[in-house]
Amino acid sequence: MQTIGDYFFAPYTNKGNQVLSQNIDFGQVEKTYDILKTKFDGKLDSAKLQDGLQKGLVDAAGDPYTVFLSQKEAEEAKMHFITLFQKGDIPENIPTYELDQPKLLLDILVDVGLIDSKNQGRRLIEQNGIKFNGVIVADFNAEVNAKGLIQVGKRKFLRVLKG
C-alpha cells in the first residue's frame, strides 16, 4: 500500500481513470472560487474550502467505501483507533440505553442492534463474550436492573442509564 501524507492508495491502479483529468473542467472550480471571493458576505476559510473541494470530489465518485476526512477528522479517527484497538480502552462516545424497568440483557442488546438475535447472544455468553460492568455474564436470562456498562465482544459498548 502506498502512503502519501495522510492518503492511502491501494497497490493497483485503474488505468481507465488516468485520462479523466483531461476531461474535468477545473476552470469551473476557479470560476466558483472567484465568485465566492467577490460576492460572499463573510470571511472565507481557505482550509475549509480546500477540504470541501476534496470531500466533494471523493463523494462524487459514489464509492461508499471511500471517504475524505479533514485533518481534524483524520486525527480524531486516529485517536479513536488508538484508544479502542491499541490500548483497549473504553471509548468516550458510547451509545446509551434508558432503562425504565428491569429487562433481560439479551432483549436490550437485540433492541439496540448490538446483536442480531438472542441465539447470537446465547453463543456470545457461552464464549464469555458479554460483560456487565466488567463482569462476565454467564446466565442467558440475566436481567439488567441498574445503570452500568455492557460490553459485547472487544469493541461494542452500551451505557445503561436508569430512568
C-alpha positions as CSV (number, residue, x, y, z in Angstrom):
1,M,0.0,0.0,0.0
2,Q,1.3,3.4,-1.0
3,T,1.1,6.3,1.5
4,I,1.3,10.0,0.6
5,G,0.8,12.2,3.7
6,D,-2.5,11.1,5.2
7,Y,-3.7,9.4,2.0
8,F,-3.6,5.7,1.4
9,F,-3.7,4.2,-2.1
10,A,-4.3,0.6,-3.0
11,P,-1.4,-1.2,-4.8
12,Y,-3.3,-1.3,-8.0
13,T,-4.1,1.5,-10.5
14,N,-7.2,1.8,-12.6
15,K,-5.7,2.8,-16.0
16,G,-9.1,3.9,-17.3
17,N,-9.3,6.7,-14.8
18,Q,-6.0,8.3,-15.7
19,V,-7.5,10.2,-18.7
20,L,-10.2,11.8,-16.6
21,S,-8.1,14.8,-15.6
22,Q,-8.2,15.8,-19.3
23,N,-12.0,15.8,-19.2
24,I,-12.7,17.7,-15.9
25,D,-13.0,21.4,-16.3
26,F,-11.1,22.8,-13.3
27,G,-11.8,26.3,-14.7
28,Q,-15.3,25.9,-13.3
29,V,-13.8,25.4,-9.8
30,E,-11.7,28.5,-10.3
31,K,-14.7,30.5,-11.5
32,T,-16.8,29.4,-8.5
33,Y,-13.9,30.4,-6.2
34,D,-13.6,33.8,-7.8
35,I,-17.4,34.4,-7.4
36,L,-17.1,33.4,-3.7
37,K,-14.2,35.8,-3.2
38,T,-16.1,38.7,-4.7
39,K,-19.7,38.1,-3.7
40,F,-19.6,36.2,-0.4
41,D,-20.6,38.4,2.6
42,G,-18.3,37.0,5.2
43,K,-14.8,35.6,5.8
44,L,-13.8,32.6,3.7
45,D,-11.6,30.0,5.3
46,S,-9.3,28.6,2.7
47,A,-8.6,25.4,4.7
48,K,-12.4,24.7,4.8
49,L,-12.8,25.4,1.1
50,Q,-9.9,23.1,0.3
51,D,-11.4,20.3,2.5
52,G,-14.8,20.9,0.8
53,L,-13.3,20.6,-2.6
54,Q,-11.6,17.3,-1.8
55,K,-14.6,15.9,0.1
56,G,-16.9,16.9,-2.8
57,L,-14.7,15.2,-5.3
58,V,-14.5,12.0,-3.3
59,D,-18.2,12.0,-2.6
60,A,-19.0,12.5,-6.3
61,A,-17.1,9.3,-7.1
62,G,-20.0,7.4,-5.5
63,D,-17.9,4.8,-3.8
64,P,-19.4,4.0,-0.3
65,Y,-16.1,2.7,0.9
66,T,-14.0,5.7,0.1
67,V,-14.3,8.8,2.3
68,F,-12.4,12.0,2.7
69,L,-11.5,13.1,6.2
70,S,-10.4,16.6,7.0
71,Q,-7.2,16.9,9.0
72,K,-9.2,17.3,12.2
73,E,-11.5,14.3,11.4
74,A,-8.5,12.2,10.5
75,E,-6.8,13.0,13.8
76,E,-10.0,12.2,15.7
77,A,-10.3,8.9,13.9
78,K,-6.7,8.0,14.6
79,M,-7.1,8.8,18.3
80,H,-10.3,6.7,18.4
81,F,-8.4,3.8,16.8
82,I,-5.5,4.0,19.2
83,T,-7.9,4.2,22.2
84,L,-10.1,1.3,21.2
85,F,-7.8,-1.1,19.3
86,Q,-4.3,-0.5,20.5
87,K,-4.8,0.5,24.2
88,G,-8.1,-1.5,24.6
89,D,-9.7,1.4,26.5
90,I,-13.4,2.1,26.6
91,P,-14.3,4.8,24.0
92,E,-15.8,8.1,25.1
93,N,-18.8,8.2,22.8
94,I,-20.8,5.2,23.8
95,P,-24.5,4.8,22.9
96,T,-26.9,4.9,25.8
97,Y,-30.0,3.0,26.7
98,E,-32.6,4.3,29.1
99,L,-33.8,1.6,31.4
100,D,-37.3,2.2,32.9
101,Q,-37.8,-1.2,34.5
102,P,-35.7,-4.4,34.7
103,K,-35.2,-6.1,31.4
104,L,-33.4,-9.1,30.0
105,L,-29.9,-8.3,28.9
106,L,-30.4,-10.1,25.6
107,D,-33.6,-8.2,24.9
108,I,-31.7,-4.9,25.4
109,L,-28.9,-6.0,23.1
110,V,-31.3,-7.0,20.3
111,D,-33.3,-3.8,20.8
112,V,-30.2,-1.6,20.2
113,G,-28.7,-3.7,17.5
114,L,-25.6,-4.9,19.2
115,I,-26.6,-8.4,18.4
116,D,-28.8,-9.8,15.6
117,S,-30.7,-12.3,17.7
118,K,-31.0,-13.9,21.1
119,N,-29.3,-17.0,19.7
120,Q,-26.3,-15.0,18.8
121,G,-26.4,-13.5,22.3
122,R,-26.5,-17.0,23.9
123,R,-23.5,-18.1,21.8
124,L,-21.6,-15.0,23.0
125,I,-22.5,-15.7,26.6
126,E,-21.2,-19.3,26.2
127,Q,-18.0,-17.9,24.8
128,N,-17.7,-15.3,27.7
129,G,-18.2,-12.6,25.2
130,I,-20.6,-10.3,27.1
131,K,-19.7,-8.3,30.2
132,F,-21.7,-6.1,32.5
133,N,-19.6,-3.6,34.5
134,G,-16.5,-5.7,33.7
135,V,-18.0,-9.0,35.0
136,I,-18.6,-11.8,32.5
137,V,-22.2,-12.6,32.1
138,A,-22.8,-16.4,32.4
139,D,-26.7,-16.5,32.6
140,F,-28.8,-16.5,29.4
141,N,-31.6,-15.0,31.5
142,A,-29.6,-12.2,33.1
143,E,-31.7,-9.2,33.9
144,V,-30.4,-5.6,33.9
145,N,-31.9,-3.6,36.7
146,A,-29.2,-1.0,37.4
147,K,-27.1,1.5,35.5
148,G,-23.8,0.2,34.1
149,L,-21.7,-0.6,31.1
150,I,-22.4,-3.5,28.8
151,Q,-19.6,-4.8,26.6
152,V,-20.2,-7.2,23.7
153,G,-17.0,-8.7,22.3
154,K,-14.0,-6.4,22.4
155,R,-15.3,-3.4,20.7
156,K,-19.0,-2.9,21.2
157,F,-20.3,-1.0,24.2
158,L,-23.6,0.3,25.6
159,R,-24.1,2.5,28.6
160,V,-27.3,1.7,30.5
161,L,-28.9,4.6,32.3
162,K,-31.5,4.2,35.0
163,G,-34.6,6.2,34.0
